[in-house]
Amino acid sequence: MAVGGMVLCLRGLYGCQWYRGIPQPGGACCCNKVGWTRRWWGVQTRDPREGASLALLLSALCLTLVFLYFWSQASNDYNDFDWKTFSSLGFWFPWSVVLLAIAASSFAYVAVLALLAVCLLSEGQKLYLHWSHKIGIAVSLVFSVAATAVVSKMWADEWKTLVLSFQVTAPYLHLGGVLLATALGWPVALHFFRMHSRVRRGLVLAVYLGVLAVLYLSPLGMYSPCIMEEGTLGSAPGLIGHRGMPMLAPENTAMSFEKALEADLGDLGLETDVTISVDGVPFLMHDPTLLRTTNVREVFPDRACVAAALFSWSELETLNAGAWFLSDDPFGTAASLGAADRERARNQSVCSLRTLLDLAAARPGTPVIFDLNPPPWDHPYRDGWVQRTLEVIHESSIRSQQVLWLPQEQRALVQRMDPELQQTSGRRPLEDLRRNCIVKVNMDYRDLSTELIREYAAANITTNIYVVNQPWLYSLAWCAGVRSVTTNAPHLLGALRTPLFLMSPGLYNLMWILTDVVSFLLVLLLFFFHWWRKRSLACAKAALEQGTYTKSRTEMSTVWSMSVPHAQREGPSVPASAPAAEPILTLSTLTSAVLLPLDSFRCTKEKYNNVKYNVIGTTMLHIHDYDDYDDYVMICDQIYQRGFAQQLAAADQVADGDVEVRVATAPVGDLGEGMGGQDVLFQQ
């Protein structure tokens, strides 16, 4: 069957069938003329593996989409993921970004193939997926499954992030899903009215309507704190720089904290991790070793893997703690630094707790919160590390009220030694918090709960969550009533003036109902259109067989055709508006099918056995009342083997003298899948 340019392009991209003619069953293409066809009792049929290929394509589409969404929402914790891989592999690499790029590429590839499949089905074409695409789909499917399994095993808590993301993205996902399902109504309705089996019709309709029902009603199970009445939104959460400003300077260095304090972000707090040296100097270091953030491999190659707490302060002062930031570029932001900042970052050293406290003291009201890492068992300060840290706080110029004391160890002793410290704890039962005089709860953002935050607020306990880097998560915390967040990106979150998603319940319900109603009406319209089209085309075919003129438009011109019984060939009556009547050879007088695989973009003139004929448009004559695909394939195969001699001879036997033969094939809806109606003109 000759095809138009658009269909040819779709077939070429999907199945590598870059030629005009019958689509070869089983995946035959321009690079493999043999194909994957099979014969059953002499009938050439479609390879049943094509159904499995379509199922594989749809499975890959769903799984790659799920993993892409999951991993894109996990972007808040990419730095943590890269840190974990560093701990396992021993070198830094942005694996999180690489994984995102592969996930996006896999989904885009599979989505394009799925779109091509839908377009081909909408054009009535059979699907013959090229073998290279089958390999690509299998690779994408295996990648998605393997990546999901690996990430789930090493980072299972990230699924909580996925659940949280629905509180912001669910309204948009609902809208997108409804639009997609509505658009799929066209090919679904098209094939629904082409099917002859009532069972298949019922199954297709039930599945499609079931999907629509789930999408229409999905908002019933959605909750978001950002759907609230106007005027009830509280103030934006305060910001606490996680290890300073780690996107613009090496973490836990004096430059990082100075950058945070220089930013005009209101009452910005500072967060860090404290380790005590072997000679009793508290210093800032997150990791248990110095490998990731210093040049310890170069300065102390024999002690590179030794715990950071087993180095003396004098040894720590000899290390460079900034060059790694420029070489590893953990957040992909090093290129944004100016020349002066790059030089400054390159020369940073390990920072002491005393330096940080003095920096914060210079700006009254700046809170400082830190984790206190316990030293190894053989450390000289194993029994006095808490007291030594308190001594440094008192030796500095900072006020005790600025320090949020987070360590749980020896909390009662700390309260007796300095009752002005702001006692801070992780998530615990409310009674325990009251008993320990806790004034702030510091909890993982994955445990975010509007009800819990309100419960704490009722007891005069504020909430800080960590680590929040993405605007959508900050918006969610804002709507939930969180007082402050610890973040790697205070300069980005501080620029938000309102949550990304904020909507009143009335407006949301209106959007939900309006979307569902419009979608349902469009789906009804699509099904009605295809029903009307099927009925109209059936009437047109009946009129053609009864001897009435029909007007068909081909790609080249408008052609008048008429079906007249052979006995009435002489002197047929013709409407005044039609061309002059000429002897007509009807479809029913032909003894076999005629297939003309000719160029669809030009009118060809050929000559065979002294019989001239013109071909207008693209396709073919076919067996009368044909509706079986296997018969169609067998006929096409026979015609290709025998050529056109028998068909033209049949026309010559019926016609006496000069005769013009105009035959309009049955319309698209009556030709079965993969065929379309065109006009063919023979002239002897």
C-alpha positions in Angstrom: 0.0 0.0 0.0 1.5 3.3 -1.0 1.6 5.8 1.9 1.7 9.5 2.4 4.8 11.4 3.4 3.8 11.7 7.1 2.9 8.0 7.5 6.1 7.1 5.6 8.1 9.2 8.1 6.3 7.6 11.1 6.9 4.1 9.7 10.5 4.8 9.0 11.2 6.2 12.5 9.3 3.4 14.2 10.2 0.4 12.1 12.9 1.5 9.6 10.5 1.1 6.7 11.7 3.9 4.5 9.9 3.0 1.3 6.5 3.3 -0.2 4.5 0.2 -0.5 2.9 -2.5 1.6 4.1 -2.4 5.3 6.0 -5.6 5.6 4.7 -7.7 8.5 6.9 -8.7 11.3 9.3 -5.8 11.1 10.7 -6.0 7.5 12.6 -2.8 6.7 14.9 -1.2 4.3 17.9 -2.7 6.0 16.4 -6.2 6.2 14.2 -7.1 3.2 13.6 -10.6 4.5 12.0 -9.4 7.7 10.4 -11.5 10.4 7.3 -12.8 8.5 5.7 -16.1 9.1 3.3 -18.2 7.0 0.4 -20.2 8.4 -1.3 -22.5 5.9 0.0 -20.3 3.1 -1.2 -17.1 4.6 1.4 -14.4 5.4 0.7 -13.0 8.9 2.0 -10.6 11.4 4.7 -11.8 13.7 3.0 -12.4 17.1 6.1 -11.0 18.8 5.0 -7.5 17.7 2.3 -7.7 20.4 4.9 -8.5 23.0 7.0 -5.6 21.6 4.1 -3.2 22.2 3.6 -4.5 25.7 7.4 -4.1 26.4 7.2 -0.5 25.1 4.3 0.4 27.3 6.0 -1.2 30.3 9.2 0.7 29.7 7.3 3.9 29.3 5.7 3.5 32.7 8.8 2.4 34.5 11.1 5.0 33.0 8.5 7.7 33.8 8.2 6.5 37.5 12.0 6.5 37.9 12.5 9.8 36.2 9.9 11.5 38.5 11.3 9.8 41.5 14.9 10.8 40.8 14.0 14.4 39.8 12.2 14.9 43.1 15.2 13.4 44.9 17.3 16.3 43.6 17.0 17.9 47.0 19.5 15.3 48.3 21.8 14.8 45.3 24.8 16.0 47.4 24.0 13.4 50.1 23.8 10.7 47.4 27.2 11.7 46.0 28.6 11.8 49.5 27.5 8.2 50.0 29.0 7.0 46.8 32.2 8.8 47.7 32.2 6.9 51.0 31.9 3.6 49.1 34.1 4.3 46.1 36.7 6.6 47.6 36.5 9.3 44.9 34.1 12.1 44.2 31.9 12.1 41.1 28.5 13.6 40.4 26.8 10.3 40.0 23.4 11.8 40.8 23.5 14.1 37.8 24.7 11.3 35.5 21.8 9.2 36.8 19.4 12.0 36.1 20.7 12.4 32.5 20.4 8.7 31.8 16.9 8.6 33.3 15.7 11.6 31.2 17.3 10.2 28.0 15.7 6.8 28.5 12.3 8.3 29.1 12.5 10.6 26.2 13.5 7.8 23.9 10.7 5.5 25.0 8.2 8.3 25.0 9.0 9.2 21.4 8.5 5.6 20.3 5.2 5.5 22.2 4.1 8.7 20.5 5.1 7.2 17.1 3.1 4.1 17.9 0.0 6.1 18.8 0.3 8.2 15.6 0.6 5.0 13.5 -2.4 3.5 15.1 -4.3 6.7 14.6 -3.4 6.4 10.9 -4.6 2.8 10.7 -1.1 1.4 10.4 0.2 -1.9 11.7 3.0 -1.7 14.2 6.3 -3.3 13.2 9.0 -2.2 15.7 12.6 -2.3 14.4 14.9 -4.7 16.2 17.3 -1.9 17.2 14.4 -0.2 19.0 13.5 -3.4 20.8 17.1 -3.6 22.1 16.9 0.1 23.2 13.6 -0.4 25.0 14.9 -3.5 26.8 18.0 -1.5 27.9 15.9 1.3 29.1 13.6 -1.1 31.0 16.5 -2.9 32.6 18.1 0.4 33.6 15.0 1.7 35.3 14.4 -1.5 37.2 18.0 -1.9 38.3 18.4 1.8 39.2 15.2 1.8 41.3 16.3 -1.4 43.1 19.8 0.0 43.9 18.6 3.4 45.0 15.9 1.8 47.1 18.4 -0.4 48.9 21.0 2.2 49.7 18.6 5.1 50.1 15.2 3.8 51.1 14.2 7.0 52.9 14.0 8.8 49.6 10.7 7.3 48.9 9.3 9.5 51.7 10.5 12.5 49.6 8.4 11.1 46.7 5.3 11.0 48.8 5.9 14.5 50.1 6.3 15.8 46.5 2.7 14.8 45.7 1.5 17.4 48.2 2.8 20.0 45.8 2.8 18.3 42.4 -0.4 16.3 42.6 -2.7 19.0 41.2 -0.5 19.4 38.2 0.0 15.7 37.8 -3.8 15.3 37.8 -4.2 18.0 35.1 -1.5 16.5 32.9 -2.9 12.9 33.3 -6.4 14.0 32.4 -5.1 15.9 29.3 -3.1 12.9 28.2 -6.0 10.5 28.7 -8.3 12.8 26.8 -5.9 13.0 23.9 -5.7 9.2 23.8 -9.4 9.2 23.3 -8.9 9.8 19.5 -7.0 6.5 18.8 -9.0 4.6 21.3 -12.3 5.7 19.7 -10.9 5.1 16.2 -10.0 1.5 16.9 -13.1 0.9 19.1 -15.4 1.4 16.1 -13.1 -0.6 13.8 -13.3 -3.7 16.0 -15.8 -6.4 15.0 -15.6 -8.3 18.3 -18.0 -7.1 21.0 -15.7 -8.7 23.6 -12.8 -6.7 22.5 -14.8 -3.5 22.2 -16.1 -4.0 25.8 -12.6 -4.7 27.1 -11.1 -1.6 25.5 -14.0 0.6 26.6 -13.9 -0.7 30.2 -10.1 -0.2 30.5 -10.2 3.3 29.1 -13.2 4.4 31.2 -11.6 2.8 34.2 -8.4 4.9 33.7 -10.5 8.0 33.2 -12.4 7.3 36.4 -9.3 6.9 38.4 -7.9 10.1 37.1 -11.1 12.0 37.6 -11.4 10.9 41.2 -7.7 11.0 42.2 -8.0 14.4 43.9 -10.2 12.9 46.5 -7.1 11.2 48.0 -4.9 14.2 47.8 -3.8 16.4 50.7 -1.7 19.5 50.7 -1.1 22.1 53.4 -0.7 24.6 50.5 -4.4 24.4 49.8 -5.6 26.9 52.5 -8.0 29.8 52.9 -6.7 33.2 51.9 -5.0 35.2 54.7 -4.0 32.1 56.7 -0.4 31.7 55.4 2.2 32.4 58.0 5.6 34.1 57.7 8.3 32.5 55.6 10.6 30.1 57.5 14.0 31.4 58.6 17.1 30.1 57.0 20.0 28.3 58.6 23.1 27.9 56.4 24.1 24.2 56.3 27.9 24.3 56.9 27.7 27.9 55.9 27.1 28.7 52.2 28.4 25.4 50.7 27.3 26.3 47.1 29.4 29.4 47.0 32.4 28.4 49.2 34.0 25.2 50.6 31.9 23.8 53.4 32.7 24.4 57.0 35.4 27.0 56.2 35.6 30.6 57.4 34.8 31.8 53.9 31.6 29.7 53.8 30.3 31.3 57.0 31.4 34.7 56.0 29.5 34.4 52.7 26.4 33.4 54.6 26.6 36.4 56.9 27.3 38.8 54.1 24.1 37.8 52.3 21.1 40.0 53.0 18.9 37.2 54.2 17.5 38.5 57.5 18.2 36.5 60.6 20.2 33.8 58.9 21.5 31.1 61.2 24.6 28.9 60.9 24.8 25.1 61.1 28.0 23.0 61.4 29.5 19.7 62.6 32.1 19.8 65.4 34.9 17.3 66.0 37.5 17.6 68.8 41.2 17.2 68.0 43.5 15.0 69.8 44.8 18.0 71.8 41.4 19.3 72.7 40.6 21.9 70.0 37.0 21.7 68.6 37.1 22.1 64.9 34.6 21.9 62.0 34.4 18.6 60.1 31.4 16.6 58.9 33.1 13.4 57.7 34.8 11.0 60.1 38.0 11.3 58.0 39.7 14.2 56.2 39.8 12.5 52.8 36.9 14.4 51.0 37.5 18.0 52.1 41.3 18.3 52.6 44.6 17.4 50.9 45.4 14.9 53.7 46.6 12.3 51.1 49.4 14.7 50.0 50.4 16.0 53.4 49.9 12.8 55.5 49.7 9.9 53.0 50.3 7.3 55.7 47.4 8.7 57.8 44.9 9.6 55.1 42.3 7.1 56.4 42.9 7.9 60.1 39.9 9.5 62.0 40.0 13.3 61.9 39.8 13.4 65.7 43.2 11.8 66.0 45.0 14.7 64.4 46.4 17.6 66.5 45.3 21.1 65.8 48.8 22.1 64.5 48.6 19.2 62.0 45.1 20.3 60.9 46.3 23.8 60.3 48.7 22.6 57.7 45.9 21.1 55.5 44.2 22.8 52.6 40.4 22.7 53.0 39.4 24.6 49.9 41.1 23.3 46.7 38.8 20.3 46.6 35.8 22.6 46.2 37.1 23.9 42.9 38.2 20.5 41.5 35.3 18.4 42.6 32.6 21.1 42.3 30.1 19.3 44.5 27.1 21.5 43.6 28.1 22.5 40.0 28.5 26.1 41.1 32.3 26.7 41.2 32.2 28.2 37.7 30.0 31.0 39.0 32.7 32.3 41.3 34.8 35.3 40.3 38.5 35.2 40.2 39.0 36.7 43.6 36.5 34.2 45.2 38.2 31.3 43.5 41.6 32.3 44.8 40.1 32.8 48.2 38.5 29.4 48.2 41.7 27.7 47.0 43.5 28.9 50.1 41.0 28.0 52.8 42.1 25.9 55.9 40.3 23.9 58.5 38.2 26.2 60.6 37.9 26.0 64.4 34.7 26.2 66.4 36.0 29.3 68.2 36.4 31.1 64.8 32.8 30.3 63.9 31.4 31.5 67.2 33.3 34.8 67.0 32.0 35.4 63.5 28.4 34.8 64.7 28.9 37.0 67.7 29.8 39.9 65.5 26.3 39.8 64.2 23.9 39.7 67.2 20.9 37.5 66.8 22.6 35.0 64.5 21.8 31.5 65.9 24.4 28.7 65.8 23.4 25.0 65.8 25.9 22.1 65.6 26.2 18.4 65.8 28.9 17.2 68.2 30.7 14.2 66.9 31.9 11.9 69.7 35.7 11.1 69.6 37.0 7.5 69.3 37.3 5.3 72.4 41.1 5.8 72.7 40.8 9.6 72.4 42.3 11.7 75.2 39.0 13.7 75.5 36.7 10.8 75.3 35.3 11.5 78.7 35.5 15.3 78.6 34.6 16.3 75.0 31.2 17.9 76.0 32.8 19.9 78.8 35.6 21.0 76.5 33.1 22.2 73.9 31.3 24.2 76.5 34.5 25.8 77.6 35.2 27.0 74.1 31.7 28.5 73.9 32.3 30.4 77.1 35.8 31.5 75.9 34.3 33.0 72.7 32.4 36.3 72.5 29.1 34.7 71.5 26.1 34.9 73.9 24.8 31.6 75.1 21.3 32.5 73.9 22.6 32.3 70.3 23.7 28.7 70.7 21.1 26.0 69.9 22.5 23.0 71.9 21.6 19.9 69.9 23.8 17.1 71.3 21.8 14.7 73.4 24.8 13.4 75.4 25.0 14.7 79.0 22.2 17.2 78.4 21.4 17.5 82.1 25.0 18.4 82.9 25.0 21.0 80.1 21.8 22.6 81.4 23.4 22.9 84.9 26.6 24.4 83.5 24.8 26.9 81.2 21.0 27.2 81.5 20.9 30.0 78.9 21.7 27.6 76.0 18.7 27.0 73.7 18.1 23.3 74.2 17.3 21.7 70.9 16.4 18.1 70.2 15.5 15.7 67.4 11.9 14.5 67.0 10.7 13.0 70.2 7.4 12.6 72.1 6.0 15.9 73.4 6.3 14.8 77.1 10.0 14.1 76.7 10.5 17.5 75.1 8.8 19.3 77.9 10.7 17.3 80.6 14.1 18.3 79.0 13.1 21.9 78.6 13.4 21.7 74.8 12.5 24.9 72.9 13.2 23.8 69.4 12.8 20.5 67.5 15.3 19.8 64.7 14.0 17.0 62.5 14.5 15.5 59.1 12.3 17.0 56.4 11.0 13.6 55.5 9.2 13.6 58.9 7.3 16.8 58.0 3.8 16.7 59.4 1.4 19.6 59.6 -0.3 18.1 62.6 2.9 17.4 64.5 4.2 21.0 63.9 0.9 22.4 65.2 1.2 20.1 68.2 4.7 21.4 68.9 3.6 25.0 68.4 0.8 24.6 70.9 3.4 23.7 73.5 5.5 26.7 72.5 8.1 24.6 70.7 9.4 25.8 67.4 10.4 23.5 64.5 13.4 23.4 62.2 13.8 20.9 59.4 16.8 19.8 57.5 18.2 19.7 54.8 15.9 21.7 52.4 17.4 22.8 49.1 14.6 22.8 46.6 12.0 25.6 46.3 9.1 23.2 46.2 10.1 21.6 49.5 10.7 25.0 51.1 7.2 26.0 49.9 5.7 23.0 51.5 7.5 23.7 54.8 6.2 27.3 54.6 2.6 26.2 54.2 3.0 23.7 57.0 4.1 26.3 59.5 7.7 25.4 60.0 9.7 28.1 61.8 13.1 27.6 60.1 14.9 25.3 57.7 18.5 24.2 57.3 19.6 24.6 53.7 22.6 24.4 51.4 21.0 27.1 49.2 20.0 30.1 51.5 20.7 32.5 48.6 18.1 30.7 46.4 15.4 30.1 49.0 15.7 33.6 50.4 14.6 34.9 47.0 11.1 33.3 47.3 8.4 35.8 48.2 5.5 33.3 48.1 5.2 29.5 48.0 5.4 28.0 44.6 2.0 26.4 45.1 -0.7 28.1 47.0 -4.4 27.8 46.3 -7.7 28.3 48.1 -9.9 25.2 48.5 -12.7 26.8 46.4 -10.4 27.6 43.5 -8.8 24.1 43.6 -12.2 22.4 43.6 -13.3 24.6 40.7 -10.1 23.6 38.7 -10.6 20.0 39.5 -14.3 19.8 38.5 -13.8 22.0 35.5 -10.9 19.8 34.2 -12.9 16.6 34.7 -16.1 17.9 33.0 -14.3 19.4 30.0 -12.3 16.2 29.6 -15.4 14.0 29.8 -17.2 16.2 27.2 -14.3 16.0 24.8 -14.1 12.2 25.2 -17.8 12.0 24.4 -17.3 14.2 21.4 -14.5 12.1 20.1 -16.5 8.9 20.4 -19.5 10.5 18.8 -17.4 11.8 15.9 -16.0 8.4 15.1 -19.4 6.8 15.4 -20.8 9.4 13.0 -17.9 8.9 10.7 -18.3 5.2 10.7 -22.0 5.5 9.9 -21.4 8.1 7.2 -18.8 6.0 5.4 -21.0 2.9 5.5 -23.8 5.0 3.9 -21.3 6.2 1.3 -20.3 2.7 0.4 -23.9 1.6 0.1 -24.6 4.5 -2.2 -21.6 3.6 -4.3 -22.8 0.1 -4.8 -26.3 1.3 -5.8 -25.0 3.4 -8.7 -24.9 7.0 -7.3 -22.1 9.4 -7.9 -19.7 10.2 -5.0 -17.1 12.9 -4.9 -13.7 11.9 -3.5 -10.7 14.1 -2.9 -7.3 12.6 -3.5 -3.9 14.3 -2.9 -3.8 15.4 -6.5 -7.4 16.5 -7.4 -11.1 15.9 -7.0 -12.3 12.7 -8.8 -15.9 11.8 -9.6 -16.6 8.1 -9.3 -19.7 6.0 -9.8 -20.5 2.4 -9.2 -22.9 0.9 -11.9 -23.8 -2.8 -12.5 -22.2 -4.1 -15.7 -25.6 -4.6 -17.3 -26.3 -0.9 -16.9 -23.0 0.2 -18.4 -24.6 1.8 -21.4 -26.2 5.2 -21.0 -26.2 5.7 -17.2 -27.9 8.8 -15.9 -25.5 11.4 -14.5 -26.3 14.4 -12.3 -25.9 17.7 -14.1 -23.1 18.8 -11.8 -21.0 15.7 -12.6 -18.6 15.3 -15.5 -20.0 13.8 -18.6 -21.0 10.1 -18.2 -18.6 7.5 -19.5 -18.8 3.7 -19.4 -18.0 2.6 -15.9 -16.2 -0.5 -14.7 -17.4 -1.3 -11.2 -15.5 -2.8 -8.3 -17.8 -5.8 -8.3 -16.8 -6.7 -11.9 -13.2 -7.2 -11.0 -12.2 -10.8 -10.3 -9.2 -10.0 -8.1 -7.7 -7.2 -6.0 -5.5 -4.5 -7.5 -2.8 -2.9 -5.5 -0.8 -0.1 -7.0 2.2 0.9 -4.8 3.0 4.1 -6.6 4.3 7.5 -5.5 1.6 9.4 -3.5 2.9 12.8 -4.4 2.6 12.7 -8.2 0.3 11.5 -10.9 2.1 8.6 -12.7 1.5 7.5 -16.3 2.4 3.9 -17.1 1.8 1.5 -19.9 1.4 -2.3 -19.6 0.5 -4.6 -22.5 -0.5 -1.6 -24.7 -3.0 -0.6 -22.0 -2.4 2.9 -20.7 -3.5 3.8 -17.2 -3.2 6.8 -14.9 -3.0 6.5 -11.1 -4.4 9.4 -9.1 -3.7 9.5 -5.4 -2.1 6.7 -3.5 -3.6 3.4 -2.9 -5.7 0.6 -4.3 -8.7 -1.4 -5.3 -9.4 -4.2 -2.9 -11.6 -7.3 -2.6 -15.3 -6.4 -2.2 -16.6 -6.5 1.4 -13.1 -7.4 2.7 -12.7 -7.3 6.5 -10.0 -9.9 7.3 -6.4 -8.9 7.7 -4.9 -12.3 6.9 -6.7 -12.3 3.6 -5.4 -8.9 2.8 -1.8 -10.0 3.5 -2.2 -13.0 1.2 -3.7 -10.9 -1.6 -0.9 -8.4 -1.3 1.6 -11.1 -1.5 0.0 -12.6 -4.6 -0.2 -9.3 -6.4 3.4 -8.5 -5.8 4.4 -11.9 -7.2 2.2 -11.8 -10.3 2.3 -8.1 -11.1 -0.6 -6.2 -12.7 -1.1 -8.2 -15.8 -4.0 -10.3 -14.6 -5.8 -7.3 -13.1 -5.5 -5.2 -16.3 -6.5 -8.2 -18.3 -9.6 -8.5 -16.2 -10.5 -4.9 -17.0 -9.9 -5.4 -20.7 -12.2 -8.5 -20.8 -15.1 -6.5 -19.4 -14.7 -3.4 -21.4 -15.2 -3.2 -25.2 -13.5 -0.5 -27.1 -12.3 2.7 -25.5 -13.3 2.8 -21.9 -12.4 4.8 -18.9 -12.5 3.1 -15.6 -13.0 5.1 -12.4 -13.3 3.2 -9.2 -13.5 4.7 -5.8 -12.3 2.3 -3.1 -14.3 1.9 0.1 -13.6 4.6 2.8 -11.0 4.2 5.5 -13.4 2.8 8.1 -14.4 -0.2 5.9 -10.9 -1.2 4.7 -9.6 -2.7 7.9 -6.5 -1.6 9.7 -3.6 -0.3 7.7 -5.6 0.8 4.6 -7.1 4.0 3.3 -9.5 4.9 0.5 -8.2 6.6 -2.7 -9.3 6.8 -6.3 -7.6 4.9 -9.2 -8.1 5.9 -12.8 -7.5 3.4 -15.7 -7.5 4.6 -19.3 -7.2 2.2 -22.3 
